[in-house]
Amino acid sequence: MKSASPIVSIEGKAIHDWPSFHDEFSVKIGFPSFYGRNGDAWIDCMTRVDDVASGLSSVTVDEGDLLTLQIEDASSWAKNCPDVWAGFQERAAFVNWRRIEQGDRAVLALSYHV
């Protein structure tokens, strides 16, 4: 029997600016020490969560599976930091678009808890 795809809980209340966004994701996804802490680096790491050999995250999924990002207190994040909230959603969509353009399957799913 195949195991369930991972669900990573992201604390929306912990995100109040771009540095805290990168802190939260670095810890929860397990980005490497050389993670660039910018939008392009986030996209690169998230694009390859199904590539264990890349070493770009400690949380990985099997090829063809989805990593679900469960956003806790999404309304709090969206209200308190709308620019980072919008940027996160745009980057997550770009990760999936990029993969599809390369002939791969989408790798991210988003779940919001208000």
N, CA and C of each residue as an Amber inpcrd file, in Angstrom:
protein
   342
   0.8450000  -1.1890000   0.0000000   0.0000000   0.0000000   0.0000000
   0.8860000   1.2470000   0.0000000   0.5810000   2.1730000  -0.8410000
   1.3490000   3.4000000  -0.9590000   1.0200000   4.3440000   0.1920000
   2.0620000   5.0180000   0.7220000   1.8360000   5.9580000   1.8140000
   1.2020000   7.2510000   1.2870000   0.5570000   7.9590000   2.1750000
  -0.1000000   9.2110000   1.8070000   0.9390000  10.2850000   1.5150000
   0.5880000  11.1860000   0.6320000   1.4640000  12.3190000   0.3410000
   1.5810000  13.1890000   1.5820000   2.7470000  13.7850000   1.7920000
   2.9360000  14.5890000   3.0020000   2.1030000  15.8690000   3.0190000
   1.7320000  16.2460000   4.2270000   1.0570000  17.5150000   4.4790000
   1.9400000  18.2780000   5.4460000   2.3310000  19.4830000   5.0690000
   3.1670000  20.3240000   5.9220000   2.3230000  21.4990000   6.3890000
   2.2730000  21.6690000   7.6890000   1.5130000  22.7600000   8.2890000
   2.3940000  24.0110000   8.3580000   1.9120000  25.0880000   7.7450000
   2.5950000  26.3770000   7.7590000   1.7880000  27.3170000   8.6460000
   2.4490000  27.9170000   9.6200000   1.7550000  28.7960000  10.5720000
   1.6300000  30.2090000  10.0110000   0.4330000  30.5540000   9.5710000
   0.1890000  31.8820000   9.0140000   0.4770000  33.0010000   9.9940000
   0.2110000  32.7750000  11.2770000   0.4580000  33.8100000  12.2900000
   1.9450000  34.1050000  12.4530000   2.7860000  33.1670000  12.0370000
   4.2390000  33.3520000  12.1620000   4.8030000  34.2220000  11.0430000
   3.9970000  34.4970000  10.0310000   4.4950000  35.2370000   8.8680000
   3.9770000  36.6660000   8.9110000   4.8980000  37.6090000   9.0650000
   4.5260000  39.0220000   9.1240000   5.3610000  39.8800000   8.1740000
   6.3120000  39.2540000   7.4690000   7.1170000  39.9330000   6.4580000
   7.8820000  38.8660000   5.6730000   8.6760000  39.2960000   4.6730000
   9.3970000  38.3200000   3.8600000  10.4260000  37.5240000   4.6580000
  11.1860000  38.1270000   5.5660000  12.1310000  37.3070000   6.3490000
  11.4380000  36.2050000   7.1630000  10.2940000  36.5280000   7.7730000
   9.5880000  35.5000000   8.5540000   8.9790000  34.4340000   7.6430000
   8.5770000  34.8070000   6.4310000   8.1180000  33.8330000   5.4350000
   9.2320000  32.8170000   5.1690000  10.4230000  33.3220000   4.8810000
  11.5390000  32.4260000   4.5810000  11.9420000  31.6060000   5.8070000
  11.8410000  32.1890000   6.9970000  12.1170000  31.4320000   8.2300000
  11.1640000  30.2560000   8.3570000   9.8660000  30.5310000   8.2120000
   8.8420000  29.4890000   8.3860000   9.0270000  28.3620000   7.3760000
   9.2120000  28.6920000   6.1260000   9.3700000  27.6540000   5.1120000
  10.7040000  26.9200000   5.2380000  11.7570000  27.6380000   5.5980000
  13.0560000  26.9850000   5.7770000  12.9730000  25.8880000   6.8260000
  12.3230000  26.1930000   7.9190000  12.1890000  25.2150000   9.0070000
  11.2350000  24.0920000   8.6230000  10.0590000  24.4410000   8.1230000
   9.0240000  23.4340000   7.8780000   9.3360000  22.5340000   6.6820000
   9.9730000  23.0630000   5.6440000  10.2790000  22.2660000   4.4570000
  11.7020000  21.7210000   4.5270000  12.5180000  22.3120000   5.3510000
  13.8800000  21.8320000   5.5070000  14.7900000  22.2320000   4.3570000
  14.7680000  23.5310000   4.0380000  15.6540000  24.0190000   2.9900000
  17.1110000  23.9130000   3.4550000  18.0460000  23.7980000   2.5200000
  19.4570000  23.6550000   2.8890000  20.0390000  24.9530000   3.4550000
  21.1900000  24.8500000   4.0850000  21.8240000  26.0240000   4.7030000
  22.1780000  27.0960000   3.6840000  22.3610000  26.7220000   2.4310000
  22.7050000  27.6960000   1.4010000  21.4730000  28.3110000   0.7270000
  20.2800000  28.0380000   1.2560000  19.0370000  28.5990000   0.7160000
  19.1560000  30.1170000   0.6210000  18.8360000  30.6780000  -0.5250000
  19.0290000  32.0980000  -0.8000000  18.0500000  33.0580000  -0.1600000
  16.9820000  32.5610000   0.4470000  16.0020000  33.3930000   1.1450000
  15.4340000  34.5050000   0.2500000  15.0740000  34.1260000  -0.9810000
  14.4110000  35.0480000  -1.8960000  13.4070000  34.2470000  -2.7180000
  12.6130000  34.9450000  -3.5100000  11.5570000  34.2840000  -4.2720000
  12.0640000  33.2340000  -5.2430000  13.1360000  33.5420000  -5.9520000
  13.6790000  32.5780000  -6.9070000  14.1880000  31.3180000  -6.2130000
  14.8520000  31.4920000  -5.0740000  15.3570000  30.3320000  -4.3290000
  14.2000000  29.4790000  -3.8120000  13.1200000  30.1320000  -3.3270000
  11.9520000  29.3970000  -2.8430000  11.3580000  28.5750000  -3.9790000
  11.2010000  29.2050000  -5.1390000  10.6490000  28.5050000  -6.3100000
  11.5320000  27.3200000  -6.6820000  12.8320000  27.5240000  -6.7210000
  13.7470000  26.4340000  -7.0840000  13.6240000  25.2590000  -6.1180000
  13.6200000  25.5430000  -4.8240000  13.5230000  24.4630000  -3.8310000
  12.1860000  23.7380000  -3.9270000  11.0870000  24.4930000  -4.0490000
   9.7720000  23.8700000  -4.0840000   9.5430000  23.1120000  -5.3840000
  10.1380000  23.5660000  -6.4730000   9.9900000  22.8830000  -7.7540000
  10.5730000  21.4750000  -7.6940000  11.5450000  21.2650000  -6.8200000
  12.2570000  19.9880000  -6.8060000  11.9960000  19.1570000  -5.5460000
  10.8450000  19.3370000  -4.9140000  10.5540000  18.5390000  -3.7130000
  10.3850000  17.0560000  -4.0270000  10.2870000  16.7070000  -5.2930000
  10.2180000  15.2820000  -5.6490000  11.5630000  14.7550000  -6.1620000
  12.6090000  15.5210000  -5.9600000  13.9610000  15.1380000  -6.3840000
  14.8500000  15.0470000  -5.1480000  14.8170000  13.9040000  -4.4870000
  15.5630000  13.6950000  -3.2440000  17.0400000  14.0010000  -3.4360000
  17.5930000  13.6010000  -4.5700000  19.0230000  13.7740000  -4.8300000
  19.4410000  15.2380000  -4.8870000  18.4960000  16.1450000  -5.1480000
  18.8410000  17.5660000  -5.2470000  19.2750000  18.1330000  -3.8970000
  18.7680000  17.5590000  -2.8060000  19.1030000  18.0600000  -1.4800000
  18.5360000  19.4320000  -1.1710000  17.4980000  19.8410000  -1.9030000
  16.9440000  21.1760000  -1.7070000  15.8540000  21.2480000  -0.6430000
  15.4630000  20.1110000  -0.0920000  14.4900000  20.0900000   0.9980000
  14.5730000  18.7600000   1.7220000  14.2660000  18.8000000   3.0150000
  14.2150000  17.5350000   3.7570000  12.8430000  16.8960000   3.6340000
  11.8220000  17.6850000   3.3250000  10.4940000  17.1540000   3.0390000
  10.4550000  16.8630000   1.5460000  10.1440000  15.6340000   1.2020000
  10.0880000  15.2550000  -0.2090000   8.8310000  14.4310000  -0.4740000
   8.4940000  14.3420000  -1.7340000   7.3850000  13.5080000  -2.1780000
   7.9030000  12.5790000  -3.2620000   7.1940000  11.4810000  -3.4540000
   7.5230000  10.5860000  -4.5520000   7.1470000  11.2540000  -5.8700000
   7.8240000  10.8810000  -6.9270000   7.5080000  11.4240000  -8.2460000
   6.0310000  11.1840000  -8.5480000   5.3570000  12.2350000  -8.9920000
   3.9350000  12.1340000  -9.3140000   3.0150000  12.4610000  -8.1590000
   3.5640000  12.5910000  -6.9380000   2.7440000  12.9310000  -5.7760000
   2.7400000  14.4320000  -5.5360000   1.8330000  14.8620000  -4.6670000
   1.7030000  16.2660000  -4.2940000   2.1770000  16.4890000  -2.8690000
   2.8030000  17.6070000  -2.6460000   3.0860000  18.0930000  -1.3060000
   1.9880000  19.0950000  -0.9780000   1.2370000  18.8310000   0.0710000
   0.1800000  19.7490000   0.4820000   0.7220000  20.6990000   1.5300000
   0.5910000  21.9870000   1.2560000   0.9390000  23.0260000   2.2160000
  -0.3490000  23.4560000   2.8860000  -0.5080000  23.0660000   4.1380000
  -1.7160000  23.3950000   4.9040000  -1.4450000  24.6840000   5.6630000
  -2.0610000  25.7600000   5.2310000  -1.8230000  27.0730000   5.8150000
  -2.7860000  27.2910000   6.9770000  -2.2290000  27.2860000   8.1720000
  -3.0230000  27.5550000   9.3800000  -3.1640000  29.0720000   9.5350000
  -4.3010000  29.5170000  10.0070000  -4.5560000  30.9460000  10.2100000
  -4.3080000  31.7470000   8.9320000  -4.8030000  31.2220000   7.8190000
  -4.6080000  31.8750000   6.5230000  -5.1790000  33.2880000   6.5160000
  -6.3320000  33.4860000   7.1340000  -6.9510000  34.8210000   7.1170000
  -6.0910000  35.8250000   7.8780000  -5.4430000  35.3750000   8.9300000
  -4.5530000  36.2400000   9.6930000  -3.3630000  36.6700000   8.8460000
  -2.7500000  35.7190000   8.1540000  -1.6190000  36.0300000   7.2740000
  -2.0570000  36.9900000   6.1670000  -3.1850000  36.6830000   5.5140000
  -3.6690000  37.5040000   4.4080000  -3.9760000  38.9330000   4.8600000
  -4.5160000  39.0830000   6.0530000  -4.8810000  40.4040000   6.5670000
  -3.6490000  41.1810000   7.0190000  -2.7590000  40.5320000   7.7390000
  -1.6200000  41.2130000   8.3360000  -0.4700000  41.4660000   7.3780000
  -0.4070000  40.6890000   6.3150000   0.7290000  40.8040000   5.3960000
   0.2850000  40.4550000   3.9690000  -0.5960000  41.2670000   3.3970000
  -1.1860000  40.9110000   2.1060000  -0.1830000  40.7760000   0.9610000
   0.9040000  41.5370000   0.9890000   1.8790000  41.4390000  -0.0980000
   2.5970000  40.0920000  -0.0830000   2.9480000  39.6140000   1.0930000
   3.6140000  38.3130000   1.1960000   2.6120000  37.1940000   0.9010000
   1.3790000  37.3580000   1.3410000   0.3240000  36.3820000   1.0680000
   0.1240000  36.2140000  -0.4390000  -0.0070000  37.3360000  -1.1390000
  -0.1900000  37.2860000  -2.5920000   1.0550000  36.7230000  -3.2770000
   2.2270000  37.1210000  -2.8110000   3.4680000  36.6200000  -3.3850000
   3.6200000  35.1210000  -3.2160000   3.2140000  34.6040000  -2.0610000
   3.2560000  33.1620000  -1.8140000   2.3730000  32.4180000  -2.8070000
   1.1370000  32.8920000  -2.9760000   0.2180000  32.2200000  -3.8890000
   0.7150000  32.2700000  -5.3320000   1.2690000  33.3950000  -5.7270000
   1.8170000  33.5170000  -7.0800000   2.9940000  32.5650000  -7.2830000
   3.8710000  32.4640000  -6.2960000   5.0350000  31.5940000  -6.4110000
   4.6290000  30.1190000  -6.4270000   3.6620000  29.7650000  -5.5990000
   3.1930000  28.3720000  -5.5940000   2.5870000  28.0110000  -6.9530000
   1.7990000  28.9120000  -7.5210000   1.2250000  28.6650000  -8.8490000
   2.3260000  28.5690000  -9.8970000   3.3450000  29.4050000  -9.7700000
   4.4490000  29.3760000 -10.7290000   5.2050000  28.0550000 -10.6640000
   5.3950000  27.5200000  -9.4450000   6.0660000  26.2180000  -9.2930000
   5.3320000  25.1710000 -10.1290000   4.0240000  25.0910000  -9.9710000
   3.2550000  24.0910000 -10.7210000   3.2660000  24.3760000 -12.2220000
   3.1310000  25.6420000 -12.6130000   3.1700000  25.9950000 -14.0340000
   4.5120000  25.6080000 -14.6500000   5.5850000  25.9260000 -13.9510000
   6.9330000  25.6190000 -14.4410000   7.1020000  24.1260000 -14.6830000
   6.6410000  23.3340000 -13.7310000   6.7600000  21.8810000 -13.8540000
   5.9410000  21.3660000 -15.0410000   4.7320000  21.8700000 -15.1830000
   3.8770000  21.4270000 -16.2900000   4.5040000  21.8150000 -17.6220000
   5.0800000  23.0140000 -17.6940000   5.7570000  23.4550000 -18.9130000
   6.9390000  22.5500000 -19.2590000   7.5620000  21.9490000 -18.2340000
   8.7070000  21.0500000 -18.4420000   8.2690000  19.6070000 -18.6960000
   6.9610000  19.3780000 -18.7270000   6.4480000  18.0350000 -18.9720000
   6.2730000  17.1970000 -17.7210000   6.4030000  17.8200000 -16.5510000
   6.1960000  17.1200000 -15.2760000   4.7980000  17.4240000 -14.7520000
   4.4440000  16.7440000 -13.6810000   3.1530000  17.0020000 -13.0360000
   3.3020000  18.0950000 -11.9900000   2.2000000  18.7380000 -11.6600000
   2.1860000  19.7040000 -10.5550000   2.6510000  18.9950000  -9.2940000
   3.2620000  19.7460000  -8.3850000   3.8110000  19.1310000  -7.1790000
   3.2630000  19.7420000  -5.8900000   2.5960000  20.9000000  -5.9850000
   2.0910000  21.5670000  -4.7910000   0.5760000  21.6340000  -4.7840000
   0.0200000  21.4140000  -3.6050000  -1.4040000  21.6500000  -3.3480000
  -1.4860000  22.5480000  -2.1280000  -2.4320000  23.4640000  -2.1280000
  -2.5880000  24.3920000  -1.0110000  -3.9190000  24.1340000  -0.3240000
  -3.8720000  24.1650000   1.0080000  -5.0660000  24.0060000   1.8230000
  -5.0740000  25.1390000   2.8390000  -6.1970000  25.8280000   2.9340000
  -6.2740000  26.9850000   3.8250000  -7.2190000  26.7170000   4.9940000
  -6.7300000  26.9830000   6.1760000  -7.5570000  26.9540000   7.3800000
  -7.6120000  28.3920000   7.8910000  -8.8120000  28.9120000   8.0300000
  -8.9480000  30.3080000   8.4460000  -8.7990000  30.3930000   9.9420000
